[in-house]
Amino acid sequence: ELAAFMERIDAAIAGILEAREEHPRELPGRAPWMGPRYVIPGFGSPISVFRAEGIALYALARALRPELIVELYTGTGYSALWLAGGAPDAEVYSIDDYSEGGTKDAGLAAVQSLWARVGLANLNHVRGEASDLGPLLGGRLAGLVFCDGPADPRYAKPDAVIVRHDNPPFEGRHGFRLLGSSHFTI
């Protein structure tokens, strides 16, 4: 199933996202097996998770099988695809205001095009700030939360798994490094 899903994502990316050239000085510790990261053409950021991190999100969602997944800060839309694909029975909500990198409507259009091509019925998109998500969830809390921006556990169940990307740790909590990347912790 994973191989077929990877092919589906690879086909969907063509013409919507482009692989970003990584420089060792920017990301020490990056290994070739981690695969590419992607950007919206014409913008330097936001930058997606590495392909290997996407696979880890898929595997985590598949293993946990939460009823609700929340992603804060959609960016390119790439990581949300992996989460939704890994837990096809879960409702997945992803939110972003598209201010990072100045993408605005171009970022929104790229995400909508990418998600339409992959065609996951469980993926819900919200344009706005993290605080805008609360009313849509109606008090429900997620079993899996992916923070690809400021770390924010407000939508997580007490026993939820919270994945942070490019974030400092939560106060008083510790995570382990996954995939050899200092950018991805659980």
C-alpha positions, 0 to 999 in steps of 0.5 A: 500500500505504501509503495502505491501511495508514494507513486500517487503522491509523486504523480500529483506533485508534478507541476505543482511542487518542485524539489528543493536543492539542499545545501549541507551548511543549511541542514547538517546531518541531512542524509540522501536516504531522507529524500527531497523536500519540496517548495511551491515554484517561485517561493523559497518557503514554506518547505515541505517535510523530507520524503522520509519524514512523510513516510514516517507520518504515514506509518505513525498515522497507520499505527495509531489509527486516530479518529481525528488528526490535526495539522497546524500550518499546512505549508505546501500540503505535502505532510497532510497527504501523508497523514491522511493517506496513513489513516484513511478512516480518520478526519484530517484537518489542516490549517494555514494562513499562507503568510510564510514566504509570502505565498498567500493565494499562490500557496492556497492554490498549490495546496488545493491543486495537489490535494485534488490530484491525490483525491483523499476524501478525509482531508479537510482544509482550513484557511486561517490561524490555528485559533480558527480551527476550534469551532470547526472541531466542535470540542473534539480533540485529536489523537495525532497532532502535527505542528509544522509551525509554532508548537501548539498542543491545544487540539490534542487529547491528553494521550495524543501523539504530538509531532513537531517539525522545525520547532523548539521543544514544549516546556517540560517535555522531551522528544526523541529525534526521528530519522536522524533529523534535528527538525523532526521530533515526537 
